[in-house]
Structure formats: structure tokens, C-alpha cells
């Protein structure tokens, strides 16, 4: 009973779904903190956690285990550089604002700053805010000294100029550190003020999959309130379905899992009525020859690729996207990517059964297809299959291999 109360408190304060990291891990952390407090009775420890903010924070620290590194999933940072270099974001007079949440031990927000500096963005033209629930992680981020584990990816190649030698490893140079502001907090009790604090770009990767569905919805709404209308939201590879289900569309940046808000359709302005004019007598005039129709390649021509399907879907042409996707699968043959896209399109059209069948075909062809797993989890959950949905979400988290936060 005591553990149940503590788990509920963790859910309310940091949004943690205990199933996301496993009940045994949560119970082990509770037992360790209970022992550290010298308490033999579980109820006594429960009472302490419920009344002590310091002990609650200590318990959070024992549960939240950072697992990240510099330039993790480098496609996102390549896309960030390209977006800024090519002016894909409208640049206002004020500096570019970016948010990294959870910031963990600092590798991601520092990677963002390095990517922008290497892209030629002057230091005065951007600021990175970084937020995490772990004070211990934030202390390590502020120290900015990292060991070998933080450099396990290939993305740091060519970035050596941003580091200097230090006792215990390598330290991020001061010119990078000053671009990042760290703060303690979480998105369920954000210190940011929606409407006043607005960000051009938000990195929120491998966080949503550790929440239950109501908390996911709440956090995505919070991110939407903090994101500028034309801004970019970067999520983890297995979280794209959540963004799409909340009215976002793909930003079409390769391997970046970046999304924008779907454009709002506007009604055309009525054409003002013109005063009636006197019609002159009709005179014969030459008739222009009928235009010669331009031949259109058949729908199952090889020119139709899955990129065409994505483009049509992003533009809201779901019927046509479905036809092109069907034709592609007939012409090229079955593929996990193809069936996954078909499932997404069928779902957008309201054909849930067809969508589920397509997504299951995608997973038959590739059991590790993260996007298909996530979309299928959303569909199954929507029709009330809570037990299977829980298994699928757990599978998505394992595939993401992300930070257990």
C-alpha cells in the first residue's frame, strides 16, 4: 500500500509511468531510500516521502538514471544546422530560442550549441534553455566534464575544438557553456510561462514514451504552448506517432524526427460584388485551340515513391496518398516502410481496422520498425486494448533505447 502511494506521487510530480522502467526498478529504488533513511517500516518511509520535498527529490534521483551522449542520433543535429543555414525558420529581431528537455547531464543542449556555432550562427543570435528533474544531473551538466561514455557516438568527430583537457576527462569550452542556461524543473510544473516564453525549436526526445497516455497528452499540449507557431519540435524516433496524433506534420527532414504544427486551413475571402455593367453586343472572335493534355504517368509508375506518399499526407491529401501508397506497394513489392505509411494514412481517413492491419504487416516484415510499433500502440489503445497497448509501448521504449526518464 505504501509503495502504491509513492508511485502515485511520482506519477503526479514527474509523470513517471512505473511500467516504463519496470515495477521492480521502482520498488528497488524505494527500498534503497527506505534503508538510507534508517526506516524498517514501509509506511513510515511513505509518510516521509509524502511530507518531505527533499526526500522526494532524493527518490527521484535514485530512479532517474541518465543515459545519453554527445550528438546522439546525429541526424537531428544535421537537420538543425541545415534549417538554420538555409533560413527555413523566420528569423526575428530577437535571438533564436531553443529548449532541451530533459537535458540530463548536458550532452544534448551542449551538442545543440556546438551545432549552431559550427553552422555559423553568432553566439549573440541564439540561446539554449535546458531543463531536467534531476539536480544531480544538472550539477554534472554545469561542471561540463565528461568521460569516455559521453563520446561513444560518431557525431563528435570534427567537434574536438569545442573541448579542452580536464581532470577526469574533457571539458566543454567556455564559449559553448555560456550559450546554455540550465534550470531545475519538469514539464508537468514548468517554470516557463506559456505565451511569454516561446521557443523557435524544442528538443524533447525519448521522454514521452515514459509517460502514460494522459500524461503524454498533457506534455504534448504543454510543448505546443511553448512552441512558436512556425517552430520545430524534435522528438525521439518512436515518438513521431504521438506528434502526428496531436496535429503536427513531418518537417520532412531526413532522420531527424522533426515536426511542425499542421497549417490551419483558412476560408477564402468572399469576392466583393461588382456593379452590373452594360453588356456590349457580342462579336465573333477566333476560338483558341483546345490545350493539348500533358500525359500523366500511371499511378503505379516507378516515379511514385514513398516520399510522394509522405508529401501528400503532409499536405492533407490522404485519399491520394493512400492510392499512391497502394500503387507503390504493387509496383515495388511489400516493405515495412510502405505498410507503415499506409497504416498512418488509413488511420487519418478514419479506417482504423485497415490501418491496424497495415501496421501489423509492417511489423511482420520488420519487427523492429519503431514508427509502426508506436502507431499500432496508439491504435490499439484507442480501441480499448489496454493490455496489448502496454506491451507495444514497452516494446517501443526498448527499440528507442533511450534515456529512461
SULQUIMO-V541415 format. One record per run of one state. SS is the DSSP state (2 for helix, 1 for strand, 0 for the rest). FROM is the first residue (numbers start at 1). TO is the last residue. If there is no record, write none. Layout:
[[SS;FROM;TO] [SS;FROM;TO]]
//
This chain:
[[0;1;1] [2;2;14] [0;15;17] [2;18;21] [0;22;22] [2;23;36] [0;37;41] [2;42;51] [0;52;52] [2;53;63] [0;64;73] [2;74;85] [0;86;95] [1;96;101] [0;102;106] [2;107;118] [0;119;122] [2;123;125] [1;126;132] [0;133;134] [2;135;143] [0;144;144] [1;145;146] [0;147;147] [2;148;151] [0;152;153] [2;154;156] [0;157;159] [2;160;162] [1;163;166] [0;167;168] [1;169;172] [0;173;173] [2;174;177] [0;178;179] [1;180;184] [0;185;186] [2;187;189] [0;190;198] [1;199;203] [0;204;207] [2;208;210] [0;211;212] [2;213;226] [1;227;234] [0;235;239] [2;240;244] [0;245;247] [1;248;250] [0;251;257] [1;258;261] [0;262;305] [2;306;314] [0;315;317] [2;318;332] [0;333;335] [2;336;348] [0;349;351] [2;352;365] [0;366;369] [2;370;382] [0;383;385] [2;386;400] [0;401;405]]
//
